Amino acid sequence: MPHLKVELNGAAIGGWLAELSTGFPTAEFRLLATQLRDEGALVTLEVRTTDRSDVIREFKTTPDAANVELLHADSKIVLLQFLTRDSKAYDPLYESGCISIYPTILQNGRFSVHVVAGHDSLSDYLEELAASEIPYQVISLSHSHETDTVLTNRQQQFIDTGIERGFYNDPRTCTLTELAEALDIHKSAASRLRHRAESRLVTHFATKTV
């Protein structure tokens, strides 16, 4: 099963939790669990910080978090549980049917998300991010032994190089022409290689059952 790691700019879309984290730029916010309920999302959050009192006060006073419960606090860690209706960064994950491997790390407005695809294509998740106008950067894409034979070596090289250089980022930071140059092939050959690789991935994961 493929594993995708992406970085989301939560502060860019006005997500309240991402914006709150920018007030504590050296703190690490670790989302341990998110459970959807009729009244919103129930979140369990661990904050690794030396500003314990300030962090607790921010959560107790923000209108975006309800039923805030302090589960634990010491000199380095604050453990909270709260209910929120604002889950902009989480919604694309839910809509795509992908699974998140916790913890999800949030630091200074940016989420580091580790996603595992089920039978749906990983591209569904990226399309949902783009539709929600959430800026993201693909950090890595890894495969289990089961999917190692999906792509040829050349196709795998194209995908890996594309991720490394930002071809699959949103916004894209590498053009197909630049990617072709990096692979030392013509743009037309790169285009054919791209379509064959992406077609194989989409076909494989779209027909895969969990």
Salt bridges, closest charged atoms under 4 A:
GLU7 OE2 - ARG110 NH1 3.32
GLU28 OE1 - ARG30 NH1 3.01
GLU46 OE2 - ARG30 NE 3.40
GLU46 OE2 - ARG48 NE 2.71
ASP54 OD1 - ARG57 NH2 2.34
ASP74 OD2 - HIS72 NE2 2.99
ASP120 OD1 - HIS119 NE2 3.43
GLU146 OE2 - LYS208 NZ 2.17
GLU198 OE2 - ARG194 NE 3.22
